[in-house]
Amino acid sequence: QNLDGIAVTDHDTIKGGIETKKIAEGIEIIVGAEIRTDRGEIIGYFLQEEIKSRILEEVIDEIKSQEGITCIPHPYDIFRIYRLAPTKEIAKHIDWIEVFNSRCMLQEFNEKALGFALENNLEMSAGSDAHSLAEIGAGGIIIGSLEDLRGNLSPTIFGRKASLLNLLAAKLKKML
């Protein structure tokens, strides 16, 4: 896939990112977690410690206390029951919003996220939301360096929709 780096954001834990960082060679690993809060999911990037709280405002504070970056993933994907509906108030406390997620079934979900990001002057991110090896690199951003992630991002976003076969395989695996 010619990736220089990936963010590993397991659900509610940084363990996967830490383990991946230990074994990865020739690729930058950003340790993160996709945390399910009382109001929906939020991603924290550049984490060193587990996030303890599940209250949205406290989770944001915990991420920021680690000098992490906050991101709302797949905010308009109606098929995600734990999506965090973005509001102008939440936008004041968030660093990024995911404007492309390769696992969004309908492009309009990504387009609505893009509109919200532009309207609220939020930095934009993209991701594959990979649940299998085949999905890694299906979506992401192109930047100059990791340091660019902490400034004005203005990334080039790339991606393709995940295949229906991969989505079904991930659902079946979850059911087993």
Helices and strands as residue ranges (DSSP letters): E 5-11, H 15-23, E 28-36, E 41-45, H 56-65, E 69-72, H 88-91, E 96-101, H 107-119, E 123-127, G 133-135, E 139-142, G 146-150, E 156-159, H 164-175
